[in-house]
């Protein structure tokens, strides 16, 4: 069994996780990274994606995050997300609504900067849809 460490996942609305875990997979800006006990100190931005938390008891939970940053120390990891929700709590119709709104925002974009931002957000939503919801 791997050594455990303290992990906290915090969004502006609430504290989602605060427990001893074996590992956490974070969608860091430069790619996915796995954090384990005694990880070298790192601070990284987090992109929209799925955070996979393996608890000290061996259970896995998944959370969708939309941006933020992670502070990783040898003794623990804190991920401060702009927005976060458990995959179990995601409503397929709500996700479909958000994707439709993102498509409308893309169609209504007035300049290249707005178009690029809308395209990136739509891509993140569709990627998350494929990653968390079965077909």
Secondary structure, DSSP 8 states (H G I E B T S, - for coil): ----EEEEEEESS-EEEEEEEEEEEEEETTEEEEEETT---EEEEE-SEEEEEEETTS-EEEEEE-SEEEEEETTEEEEEESSEEEGGG--HHHHHHHHHHHHHHHHT--SHHHHHHHHHHHHHHHHHHHHHS--
